[in-house]
Amino acid sequence: MNRPSNPDRASGQPEPLPERSGSERTGPLFRDMAILSIRLRFGEDARIGPGKIALLEAIGRAGSIAAAGREMGMSYRRAWLLIDSLNRMFDAPVVHASSGGAHGGGAGLSELGEQLVTAYRAMERDTELAVARHFEGLKARMVVDDSGASRDSGEQEASRPGQRTAPSQGE
């Protein structure tokens, strides 16, 4: 995702990144730059990362753990275990579920669950801005593209100081 340029910005600071949703949230900071993925570890079994947050968002959209799991390509059991691990991290559930019946069950985010998603996404945006600010000057010096492949030709790569090259066939 390219950041729009703003000629009115004279501060020299990078522009704020645009608001993103869903899977776009962990996209490139700017062209030829890193993809940010933040995982918080509060203990051996107490972790919050992009997958659990995306699952919470899917539950908010779909209204059920099973539908959210299907949307994300995971089994109901896997989705339920991830939600259970989040629920055990806090003093109140992040997801409330209702049992099945004639109309089937359902699930939704509690107020705490909504606060968790909001806080995580805000932290993610703040971190993306910090990374963009700290790496802006280094971006032009990077020799890999977003796939990890070298952008330089073999001749340019060999001319970098300290870089070893493979011997040619005649050597």
PyMOL CGO cylinders between C-alpha atoms (Angstrom):
from pymol import cmd
from pymol.cgo import CYLINDER

trace = [
    CYLINDER, 0.00, 0.00, 0.00, 1.52, 3.32, -1.02, 0.3, 1, 1, 1, 1, 1, 1,
    CYLINDER, 1.52, 3.32, -1.02, 1.14, 6.25, 1.30, 0.3, 1, 1, 1, 1, 1, 1,
    CYLINDER, 1.14, 6.25, 1.30, -0.42, 9.29, -0.32, 0.3, 1, 1, 1, 1, 1, 1,
    CYLINDER, -0.42, 9.29, -0.32, 1.91, 12.25, -0.58, 0.3, 1, 1, 1, 1, 1, 1,
    CYLINDER, 1.91, 12.25, -0.58, 0.90, 15.59, 0.85, 0.3, 1, 1, 1, 1, 1, 1,
    CYLINDER, 0.90, 15.59, 0.85, 2.82, 18.57, -0.54, 0.3, 1, 1, 1, 1, 1, 1,
    CYLINDER, 2.82, 18.57, -0.54, 1.47, 20.78, 2.27, 0.3, 1, 1, 1, 1, 1, 1,
    CYLINDER, 1.47, 20.78, 2.27, 3.47, 18.82, 4.88, 0.3, 1, 1, 1, 1, 1, 1,
    CYLINDER, 3.47, 18.82, 4.88, 6.60, 20.83, 5.58, 0.3, 1, 1, 1, 1, 1, 1,
    CYLINDER, 6.60, 20.83, 5.58, 7.56, 19.13, 8.84, 0.3, 1, 1, 1, 1, 1, 1,
    CYLINDER, 7.56, 19.13, 8.84, 9.61, 16.42, 7.16, 0.3, 1, 1, 1, 1, 1, 1,
    CYLINDER, 9.61, 16.42, 7.16, 7.79, 13.84, 9.32, 0.3, 1, 1, 1, 1, 1, 1,
    CYLINDER, 7.79, 13.84, 9.32, 6.14, 10.86, 7.61, 0.3, 1, 1, 1, 1, 1, 1,
    CYLINDER, 6.14, 10.86, 7.61, 2.43, 11.22, 7.07, 0.3, 1, 1, 1, 1, 1, 1,
    CYLINDER, 2.43, 11.22, 7.07, 0.11, 9.20, 9.26, 0.3, 1, 1, 1, 1, 1, 1,
    CYLINDER, 0.11, 9.20, 9.26, -0.72, 5.87, 7.68, 0.3, 1, 1, 1, 1, 1, 1,
    CYLINDER, -0.72, 5.87, 7.68, -4.26, 5.48, 6.36, 0.3, 1, 1, 1, 1, 1, 1,
    CYLINDER, -4.26, 5.48, 6.36, -6.85, 3.65, 8.43, 0.3, 1, 1, 1, 1, 1, 1,
    CYLINDER, -6.85, 3.65, 8.43, -7.03, -0.01, 7.37, 0.3, 1, 1, 1, 1, 1, 1,
    CYLINDER, -7.03, -0.01, 7.37, -9.33, -2.86, 8.13, 0.3, 1, 1, 1, 1, 1, 1,
    CYLINDER, -9.33, -2.86, 8.13, -9.25, -6.66, 8.24, 0.3, 1, 1, 1, 1, 1, 1,
    CYLINDER, -9.25, -6.66, 8.24, -6.26, -8.33, 6.60, 0.3, 1, 1, 1, 1, 1, 1,
    CYLINDER, -6.26, -8.33, 6.60, -4.98, -4.96, 5.32, 0.3, 1, 1, 1, 1, 1, 1,
    CYLINDER, -4.98, -4.96, 5.32, -3.99, -4.01, 8.89, 0.3, 1, 1, 1, 1, 1, 1,
    CYLINDER, -3.99, -4.01, 8.89, -0.65, -5.78, 8.68, 0.3, 1, 1, 1, 1, 1, 1,
    CYLINDER, -0.65, -5.78, 8.68, 0.22, -4.68, 5.16, 0.3, 1, 1, 1, 1, 1, 1,
    CYLINDER, 0.22, -4.68, 5.16, 3.45, -2.96, 4.15, 0.3, 1, 1, 1, 1, 1, 1,
    CYLINDER, 3.45, -2.96, 4.15, 4.31, 0.23, 5.99, 0.3, 1, 1, 1, 1, 1, 1,
    CYLINDER, 4.31, 0.23, 5.99, 5.38, 1.74, 2.72, 0.3, 1, 1, 1, 1, 1, 1,
    CYLINDER, 5.38, 1.74, 2.72, 6.62, 0.35, -0.57, 0.3, 1, 1, 1, 1, 1, 1,
    CYLINDER, 6.62, 0.35, -0.57, 9.71, -1.88, -0.22, 0.3, 1, 1, 1, 1, 1, 1,
    CYLINDER, 9.71, -1.88, -0.22, 9.46, -1.88, 3.58, 0.3, 1, 1, 1, 1, 1, 1,
    CYLINDER, 9.46, -1.88, 3.58, 8.68, -4.35, 6.32, 0.3, 1, 1, 1, 1, 1, 1,
    CYLINDER, 8.68, -4.35, 6.32, 5.38, -5.86, 7.35, 0.3, 1, 1, 1, 1, 1, 1,
    CYLINDER, 5.38, -5.86, 7.35, 4.63, -5.32, 11.00, 0.3, 1, 1, 1, 1, 1, 1,
    CYLINDER, 4.63, -5.32, 11.00, 3.35, -8.18, 13.17, 0.3, 1, 1, 1, 1, 1, 1,
    CYLINDER, 3.35, -8.18, 13.17, 3.06, -7.59, 16.91, 0.3, 1, 1, 1, 1, 1, 1,
    CYLINDER, 3.06, -7.59, 16.91, 2.64, -10.37, 19.48, 0.3, 1, 1, 1, 1, 1, 1,
    CYLINDER, 2.64, -10.37, 19.48, 2.32, -9.58, 23.16, 0.3, 1, 1, 1, 1, 1, 1,
    CYLINDER, 2.32, -9.58, 23.16, 3.43, -12.23, 25.62, 0.3, 1, 1, 1, 1, 1, 1,
    CYLINDER, 3.43, -12.23, 25.62, 2.24, -11.82, 29.20, 0.3, 1, 1, 1, 1, 1, 1,
    CYLINDER, 2.24, -11.82, 29.20, 3.32, -15.29, 30.25, 0.3, 1, 1, 1, 1, 1, 1,
    CYLINDER, 3.32, -15.29, 30.25, 3.82, -18.77, 28.84, 0.3, 1, 1, 1, 1, 1, 1,
    CYLINDER, 3.82, -18.77, 28.84, 0.13, -19.23, 28.01, 0.3, 1, 1, 1, 1, 1, 1,
    CYLINDER, 0.13, -19.23, 28.01, -1.00, -15.61, 27.93, 0.3, 1, 1, 1, 1, 1, 1,
    CYLINDER, -1.00, -15.61, 27.93, -0.44, -14.19, 24.45, 0.3, 1, 1, 1, 1, 1, 1,
    CYLINDER, -0.44, -14.19, 24.45, -2.23, -11.73, 22.22, 0.3, 1, 1, 1, 1, 1, 1,
    CYLINDER, -2.23, -11.73, 22.22, -1.33, -11.32, 18.56, 0.3, 1, 1, 1, 1, 1, 1,
    CYLINDER, -1.33, -11.32, 18.56, -2.76, -10.54, 15.16, 0.3, 1, 1, 1, 1, 1, 1,
    CYLINDER, -2.76, -10.54, 15.16, -4.48, -13.91, 14.78, 0.3, 1, 1, 1, 1, 1, 1,
    CYLINDER, -4.48, -13.91, 14.78, -6.49, -13.68, 18.00, 0.3, 1, 1, 1, 1, 1, 1,
    CYLINDER, -6.49, -13.68, 18.00, -7.39, -10.07, 17.28, 0.3, 1, 1, 1, 1, 1, 1,
    CYLINDER, -7.39, -10.07, 17.28, -8.51, -10.99, 13.74, 0.3, 1, 1, 1, 1, 1, 1,
    CYLINDER, -8.51, -10.99, 13.74, -10.60, -13.81, 15.23, 0.3, 1, 1, 1, 1, 1, 1,
    CYLINDER, -10.60, -13.81, 15.23, -12.28, -11.37, 17.63, 0.3, 1, 1, 1, 1, 1, 1,
    CYLINDER, -12.28, -11.37, 17.63, -13.02, -9.06, 14.69, 0.3, 1, 1, 1, 1, 1, 1,
    CYLINDER, -13.02, -9.06, 14.69, -14.46, -11.99, 12.71, 0.3, 1, 1, 1, 1, 1, 1,
    CYLINDER, -14.46, -11.99, 12.71, -16.70, -12.95, 15.63, 0.3, 1, 1, 1, 1, 1, 1,
    CYLINDER, -16.70, -12.95, 15.63, -17.90, -9.35, 15.77, 0.3, 1, 1, 1, 1, 1, 1,
    CYLINDER, -17.90, -9.35, 15.77, -18.80, -9.50, 12.07, 0.3, 1, 1, 1, 1, 1, 1,
    CYLINDER, -18.80, -9.50, 12.07, -20.17, -13.04, 11.88, 0.3, 1, 1, 1, 1, 1, 1,
    CYLINDER, -20.17, -13.04, 11.88, -21.98, -13.26, 15.22, 0.3, 1, 1, 1, 1, 1, 1,
    CYLINDER, -21.98, -13.26, 15.22, -20.70, -16.76, 15.91, 0.3, 1, 1, 1, 1, 1, 1,
    CYLINDER, -20.70, -16.76, 15.91, -17.48, -18.54, 16.78, 0.3, 1, 1, 1, 1, 1, 1,
    CYLINDER, -17.48, -18.54, 16.78, -18.10, -21.27, 14.19, 0.3, 1, 1, 1, 1, 1, 1,
    CYLINDER, -18.10, -21.27, 14.19, -18.72, -18.78, 11.36, 0.3, 1, 1, 1, 1, 1, 1,
    CYLINDER, -18.72, -18.78, 11.36, -15.67, -16.73, 12.37, 0.3, 1, 1, 1, 1, 1, 1,
    CYLINDER, -15.67, -16.73, 12.37, -13.54, -19.88, 12.40, 0.3, 1, 1, 1, 1, 1, 1,
    CYLINDER, -13.54, -19.88, 12.40, -14.79, -20.85, 8.92, 0.3, 1, 1, 1, 1, 1, 1,
    CYLINDER, -14.79, -20.85, 8.92, -14.07, -17.32, 7.67, 0.3, 1, 1, 1, 1, 1, 1,
    CYLINDER, -14.07, -17.32, 7.67, -10.49, -17.68, 8.91, 0.3, 1, 1, 1, 1, 1, 1,
    CYLINDER, -10.49, -17.68, 8.91, -10.04, -21.27, 7.70, 0.3, 1, 1, 1, 1, 1, 1,
    CYLINDER, -10.04, -21.27, 7.70, -9.92, -22.88, 11.13, 0.3, 1, 1, 1, 1, 1, 1,
    CYLINDER, -9.92, -22.88, 11.13, -12.03, -25.43, 12.92, 0.3, 1, 1, 1, 1, 1, 1,
    CYLINDER, -12.03, -25.43, 12.92, -14.62, -24.47, 15.52, 0.3, 1, 1, 1, 1, 1, 1,
    CYLINDER, -14.62, -24.47, 15.52, -12.51, -26.22, 18.15, 0.3, 1, 1, 1, 1, 1, 1,
    CYLINDER, -12.51, -26.22, 18.15, -9.40, -24.18, 17.29, 0.3, 1, 1, 1, 1, 1, 1,
    CYLINDER, -9.40, -24.18, 17.29, -11.38, -20.93, 17.30, 0.3, 1, 1, 1, 1, 1, 1,
    CYLINDER, -11.38, -20.93, 17.30, -13.02, -21.85, 20.62, 0.3, 1, 1, 1, 1, 1, 1,
    CYLINDER, -13.02, -21.85, 20.62, -9.65, -22.71, 22.21, 0.3, 1, 1, 1, 1, 1, 1,
    CYLINDER, -9.65, -22.71, 22.21, -8.19, -19.36, 21.13, 0.3, 1, 1, 1, 1, 1, 1,
    CYLINDER, -8.19, -19.36, 21.13, -11.18, -17.48, 22.54, 0.3, 1, 1, 1, 1, 1, 1,
    CYLINDER, -11.18, -17.48, 22.54, -11.02, -19.53, 25.73, 0.3, 1, 1, 1, 1, 1, 1,
    CYLINDER, -11.02, -19.53, 25.73, -7.35, -18.59, 26.16, 0.3, 1, 1, 1, 1, 1, 1,
    CYLINDER, -7.35, -18.59, 26.16, -8.26, -14.91, 25.80, 0.3, 1, 1, 1, 1, 1, 1,
    CYLINDER, -8.26, -14.91, 25.80, -11.19, -15.23, 28.20, 0.3, 1, 1, 1, 1, 1, 1,
    CYLINDER, -11.19, -15.23, 28.20, -8.87, -16.78, 30.80, 0.3, 1, 1, 1, 1, 1, 1,
    CYLINDER, -8.87, -16.78, 30.80, -6.45, -13.83, 30.52, 0.3, 1, 1, 1, 1, 1, 1,
    CYLINDER, -6.45, -13.83, 30.52, -8.94, -11.29, 31.84, 0.3, 1, 1, 1, 1, 1, 1,
    CYLINDER, -8.94, -11.29, 31.84, -11.29, -10.86, 34.80, 0.3, 1, 1, 1, 1, 1, 1,
    CYLINDER, -11.29, -10.86, 34.80, -14.28, -10.94, 32.45, 0.3, 1, 1, 1, 1, 1, 1,
    CYLINDER, -14.28, -10.94, 32.45, -14.94, -12.68, 29.10, 0.3, 1, 1, 1, 1, 1, 1,
    CYLINDER, -14.94, -12.68, 29.10, -13.92, -10.95, 25.86, 0.3, 1, 1, 1, 1, 1, 1,
    CYLINDER, -13.92, -10.95, 25.86, -16.54, -12.99, 23.98, 0.3, 1, 1, 1, 1, 1, 1,
    CYLINDER, -16.54, -12.99, 23.98, -20.01, -13.84, 25.21, 0.3, 1, 1, 1, 1, 1, 1,
    CYLINDER, -20.01, -13.84, 25.21, -21.68, -16.88, 23.71, 0.3, 1, 1, 1, 1, 1, 1,
    CYLINDER, -21.68, -16.88, 23.71, -25.23, -18.15, 23.83, 0.3, 1, 1, 1, 1, 1, 1,
    CYLINDER, -25.23, -18.15, 23.83, -26.11, -21.83, 23.59, 0.3, 1, 1, 1, 1, 1, 1,
    CYLINDER, -26.11, -21.83, 23.59, -27.74, -23.31, 20.55, 0.3, 1, 1, 1, 1, 1, 1,
    CYLINDER, -27.74, -23.31, 20.55, -31.43, -23.95, 20.42, 0.3, 1, 1, 1, 1, 1, 1,
    CYLINDER, -31.43, -23.95, 20.42, -34.23, -23.67, 17.92, 0.3, 1, 1, 1, 1, 1, 1,
    CYLINDER, -34.23, -23.67, 17.92, -32.54, -20.64, 16.36, 0.3, 1, 1, 1, 1, 1, 1,
    CYLINDER, -32.54, -20.64, 16.36, -28.97, -21.80, 16.96, 0.3, 1, 1, 1, 1, 1, 1,
    CYLINDER, -28.97, -21.80, 16.96, -26.39, -20.20, 19.19, 0.3, 1, 1, 1, 1, 1, 1,
    CYLINDER, -26.39, -20.20, 19.19, -24.35, -17.11, 18.70, 0.3, 1, 1, 1, 1, 1, 1,
    CYLINDER, -24.35, -17.11, 18.70, -21.47, -15.11, 20.01, 0.3, 1, 1, 1, 1, 1, 1,
    CYLINDER, -21.47, -15.11, 20.01, -20.39, -11.52, 20.17, 0.3, 1, 1, 1, 1, 1, 1,
    CYLINDER, -20.39, -11.52, 20.17, -17.72, -9.33, 21.63, 0.3, 1, 1, 1, 1, 1, 1,
    CYLINDER, -17.72, -9.33, 21.63, -18.19, -8.10, 25.16, 0.3, 1, 1, 1, 1, 1, 1,
    CYLINDER, -18.19, -8.10, 25.16, -17.35, -4.51, 26.00, 0.3, 1, 1, 1, 1, 1, 1,
    CYLINDER, -17.35, -4.51, 26.00, -13.96, -5.80, 27.19, 0.3, 1, 1, 1, 1, 1, 1,
    CYLINDER, -13.96, -5.80, 27.19, -13.48, -7.63, 23.86, 0.3, 1, 1, 1, 1, 1, 1,
    CYLINDER, -13.48, -7.63, 23.86, -14.21, -4.44, 21.93, 0.3, 1, 1, 1, 1, 1, 1,
    CYLINDER, -14.21, -4.44, 21.93, -11.77, -2.52, 24.16, 0.3, 1, 1, 1, 1, 1, 1,
    CYLINDER, -11.77, -2.52, 24.16, -9.10, -5.18, 23.54, 0.3, 1, 1, 1, 1, 1, 1,
    CYLINDER, -9.10, -5.18, 23.54, -9.46, -4.96, 19.75, 0.3, 1, 1, 1, 1, 1, 1,
    CYLINDER, -9.46, -4.96, 19.75, -9.45, -1.15, 19.85, 0.3, 1, 1, 1, 1, 1, 1,
    CYLINDER, -9.45, -1.15, 19.85, -6.36, -1.02, 22.10, 0.3, 1, 1, 1, 1, 1, 1,
    CYLINDER, -6.36, -1.02, 22.10, -4.45, -3.58, 20.01, 0.3, 1, 1, 1, 1, 1, 1,
    CYLINDER, -4.45, -3.58, 20.01, -5.20, -1.81, 16.70, 0.3, 1, 1, 1, 1, 1, 1,
    CYLINDER, -5.20, -1.81, 16.70, -4.25, 1.58, 18.20, 0.3, 1, 1, 1, 1, 1, 1,
    CYLINDER, -4.25, 1.58, 18.20, -0.96, 0.11, 19.46, 0.3, 1, 1, 1, 1, 1, 1,
    CYLINDER, -0.96, 0.11, 19.46, -0.37, -1.37, 16.01, 0.3, 1, 1, 1, 1, 1, 1,
    CYLINDER, -0.37, -1.37, 16.01, -0.95, 2.00, 14.28, 0.3, 1, 1, 1, 1, 1, 1,
    CYLINDER, -0.95, 2.00, 14.28, 1.30, 3.81, 16.76, 0.3, 1, 1, 1, 1, 1, 1,
    CYLINDER, 1.30, 3.81, 16.76, 4.04, 1.22, 16.22, 0.3, 1, 1, 1, 1, 1, 1,
    CYLINDER, 4.04, 1.22, 16.22, 3.75, 1.44, 12.43, 0.3, 1, 1, 1, 1, 1, 1,
    CYLINDER, 3.75, 1.44, 12.43, 4.23, 5.20, 12.63, 0.3, 1, 1, 1, 1, 1, 1,
    CYLINDER, 4.23, 5.20, 12.63, 7.26, 4.77, 14.88, 0.3, 1, 1, 1, 1, 1, 1,
    CYLINDER, 7.26, 4.77, 14.88, 8.80, 2.18, 12.55, 0.3, 1, 1, 1, 1, 1, 1,
    CYLINDER, 8.80, 2.18, 12.55, 8.17, 4.41, 9.52, 0.3, 1, 1, 1, 1, 1, 1,
    CYLINDER, 8.17, 4.41, 9.52, 9.78, 7.36, 11.31, 0.3, 1, 1, 1, 1, 1, 1,
    CYLINDER, 9.78, 7.36, 11.31, 12.83, 5.41, 12.47, 0.3, 1, 1, 1, 1, 1, 1,
    CYLINDER, 12.83, 5.41, 12.47, 13.42, 3.56, 9.18, 0.3, 1, 1, 1, 1, 1, 1,
    CYLINDER, 13.42, 3.56, 9.18, 12.56, 6.32, 6.68, 0.3, 1, 1, 1, 1, 1, 1,
    CYLINDER, 12.56, 6.32, 6.68, 16.23, 7.24, 6.21, 0.3, 1, 1, 1, 1, 1, 1,
    CYLINDER, 16.23, 7.24, 6.21, 17.27, 3.61, 5.80, 0.3, 1, 1, 1, 1, 1, 1,
    CYLINDER, 17.27, 3.61, 5.80, 14.60, 2.67, 3.25, 0.3, 1, 1, 1, 1, 1, 1,
    CYLINDER, 14.60, 2.67, 3.25, 16.66, 3.88, 0.27, 0.3, 1, 1, 1, 1, 1, 1,
    CYLINDER, 16.66, 3.88, 0.27, 19.65, 1.80, 1.42, 0.3, 1, 1, 1, 1, 1, 1,
    CYLINDER, 19.65, 1.80, 1.42, 17.78, -1.51, 1.57, 0.3, 1, 1, 1, 1, 1, 1,
    CYLINDER, 17.78, -1.51, 1.57, 18.82, -4.05, -1.04, 0.3, 1, 1, 1, 1, 1, 1,
    CYLINDER, 18.82, -4.05, -1.04, 15.83, -6.38, -0.76, 0.3, 1, 1, 1, 1, 1, 1,
    CYLINDER, 15.83, -6.38, -0.76, 12.32, -5.92, -2.05, 0.3, 1, 1, 1, 1, 1, 1,
    CYLINDER, 12.32, -5.92, -2.05, 9.17, -6.86, -0.13, 0.3, 1, 1, 1, 1, 1, 1,
    CYLINDER, 9.17, -6.86, -0.13, 9.57, -10.53, -1.17, 0.3, 1, 1, 1, 1, 1, 1,
    CYLINDER, 9.57, -10.53, -1.17, 13.07, -10.67, 0.35, 0.3, 1, 1, 1, 1, 1, 1,
    CYLINDER, 13.07, -10.67, 0.35, 14.75, -10.89, -3.07, 0.3, 1, 1, 1, 1, 1, 1,
    CYLINDER, 14.75, -10.89, -3.07, 17.68, -8.66, -3.91, 0.3, 1, 1, 1, 1, 1, 1,
    CYLINDER, 17.68, -8.66, -3.91, 16.83, -5.57, -5.96, 0.3, 1, 1, 1, 1, 1, 1,
    CYLINDER, 16.83, -5.57, -5.96, 20.42, -5.22, -7.21, 0.3, 1, 1, 1, 1, 1, 1,
    CYLINDER, 20.42, -5.22, -7.21, 21.98, -6.88, -10.20, 0.3, 1, 1, 1, 1, 1, 1,
    CYLINDER, 21.98, -6.88, -10.20, 24.74, -9.38, -9.53, 0.3, 1, 1, 1, 1, 1, 1,
    CYLINDER, 24.74, -9.38, -9.53, 27.38, -6.81, -10.54, 0.3, 1, 1, 1, 1, 1, 1,
    CYLINDER, 27.38, -6.81, -10.54, 26.18, -4.29, -7.96, 0.3, 1, 1, 1, 1, 1, 1,
    CYLINDER, 26.18, -4.29, -7.96, 25.94, -6.95, -5.26, 0.3, 1, 1, 1, 1, 1, 1,
    CYLINDER, 25.94, -6.95, -5.26, 29.54, -8.05, -5.81, 0.3, 1, 1, 1, 1, 1, 1,
    CYLINDER, 29.54, -8.05, -5.81, 30.78, -4.48, -5.45, 0.3, 1, 1, 1, 1, 1, 1,
    CYLINDER, 30.78, -4.48, -5.45, 29.46, -4.08, -1.90, 0.3, 1, 1, 1, 1, 1, 1,
    CYLINDER, 29.46, -4.08, -1.90, 32.32, -4.03, 0.63, 0.3, 1, 1, 1, 1, 1, 1,
    CYLINDER, 32.32, -4.03, 0.63, 32.55, -7.13, 2.78, 0.3, 1, 1, 1, 1, 1, 1,
    CYLINDER, 32.55, -7.13, 2.78, 30.23, -9.14, 0.57, 0.3, 1, 1, 1, 1, 1, 1,
    CYLINDER, 30.23, -9.14, 0.57, 31.49, -12.55, -0.53, 0.3, 1, 1, 1, 1, 1, 1,
    CYLINDER, 31.49, -12.55, -0.53, 30.67, -13.71, -4.01, 0.3, 1, 1, 1, 1, 1, 1,
    CYLINDER, 30.67, -13.71, -4.01, 30.70, -17.16, -5.52, 0.3, 1, 1, 1, 1, 1, 1,
    CYLINDER, 30.70, -17.16, -5.52, 33.66, -17.86, -7.83, 0.3, 1, 1, 1, 1, 1, 1,
    CYLINDER, 33.66, -17.86, -7.83, 32.90, -17.73, -11.51, 0.3, 1, 1, 1, 1, 1, 1,
    CYLINDER, 32.90, -17.73, -11.51, 33.20, -20.86, -13.66, 0.3, 1, 1, 1, 1, 1, 1,
    CYLINDER, 33.20, -20.86, -13.66, 36.71, -19.95, -14.83, 0.3, 1, 1, 1, 1, 1, 1,
    CYLINDER, 36.71, -19.95, -14.83, 38.21, -19.62, -11.32, 0.3, 1, 1, 1, 1, 1, 1,
]
cmd.load_cgo(trace, "trace")
